[in-house]
Amino acid sequence: MSKPRKAYKIAERRRERAEALGGQTYPIEGLDGSIVEIPLMAFWSEELTKQVFDGEYPGDGEVLRMAIAGTWPKEEAEERLAALADLRLQTGDIHEIIREVLAIAPTDDQDVDEEDEGEAGAGDSQAAPPATATKKKASAAGKSRSSSTQ
């Protein structure tokens, strides 16, 4: 007799993912103490992910703006985008932030193929650019991906 298949419970898995990542957003504190939250890629819609990664990569700053615009309702997104602009981020800030925003937490039950095992041993310091993350969409879920400032 076969064992019944365990259901994938979306709410439970999202809650677990949020706990593993410390929340669904990456908070950025400005020089004046104001906080702007950028949604983590692990919680982006498929549509937003396609907008960001299909075709030519739009650049790290634009990805942050797209993540905000694609996550919240229009009025709230506009307020958050204005707050992001007020932070006056430098290129180094954006590069560090995008590494955190694009990170995806590994799961205990995820299968890793031999090619990905070699990448896993490389460490976060040699994370692949975003274009690589989308080309390997099926296997990218367990890896941390980042981008170079463009």
Backbone hydrogen bonds, N-H to C=O, Kabsch-Sander energy under -0.5 kcal/mol:
donor,donor_aa,acceptor,acceptor_aa,energy
9,K,7,A,-0.9
10,I,8,Y,-0.9
13,R,9,K,-2.8
14,R,10,I,-2.7
15,R,11,A,-2.1
16,E,12,E,-2.4
17,R,13,R,-2.6
18,A,14,R,-2.6
19,E,15,R,-2.3
20,A,16,E,-2.5
21,L,17,R,-2.0
22,G,18,A,-0.9
22,G,19,E,-0.5
23,G,18,A,-3.1
26,Y,38,I,-3.3
28,I,36,V,-3.0
30,G,28,I,-0.6
30,G,34,S,-3.4
33,G,30,G,-1.7
36,V,28,I,-2.5
38,I,26,Y,-2.0
40,L,24,Q,-2.5
41,M,101,V,-3.4
42,A,103,A,-0.6
43,F,40,L,-2.4
44,W,41,M,-1.7
49,T,45,S,-2.1
50,K,46,E,-2.3
51,Q,47,E,-2.4
52,V,48,L,-2.3
53,F,49,T,-2.5
54,D,50,K,-2.8
63,V,59,G,-2.0
64,L,60,D,-1.9
65,R,61,G,-1.9
66,M,62,E,-2.9
67,A,63,V,-2.4
68,I,64,L,-1.8
69,A,65,R,-2.8
70,G,66,M,-2.4
71,T,68,I,-1.2
72,W,68,I,-1.7
77,A,73,P,-3.2
78,E,74,K,-2.6
79,E,75,E,-1.8
80,R,76,E,-2.4
81,L,77,A,-2.8
82,A,78,E,-2.1
83,A,79,E,-2.2
84,L,80,R,-2.3
85,A,81,L,-2.3
86,D,82,A,-2.0
87,L,83,A,-0.8
87,L,84,L,-1.0
88,R,85,A,-1.3
94,I,90,Q,-2.5
95,H,91,T,-2.4
96,E,92,G,-2.1
97,I,93,D,-2.6
98,I,94,I,-2.8
99,R,95,H,-1.4
100,E,96,E,-1.2
101,V,97,I,-2.6
102,L,98,I,-2.4
103,A,100,E,-0.8
104,I,143,K,-0.7
110,Q,107,T,-1.1
117,E,113,D,-1.8
118,G,114,E,-1.3
119,E,115,E,-1.2
120,A,116,D,-2.7
121,G,117,E,-1.3
122,A,119,E,-1.5
123,G,119,E,-0.5
123,G,120,A,-0.8
126,Q,123,G,-1.2
127,A,124,D,-1.5
132,T,129,P,-1.1
133,A,129,P,-1.3
134,T,130,P,-1.7
135,K,131,A,-1.8
136,K,132,T,-1.6
137,K,134,T,-1.4
139,S,136,K,-1.1
140,A,136,K,-1.8
142,G,139,S,-0.9
143,K,140,A,-2.0
145,R,102,L,-0.5
145,R,143,K,-0.5
146,S,128,A,-2.0
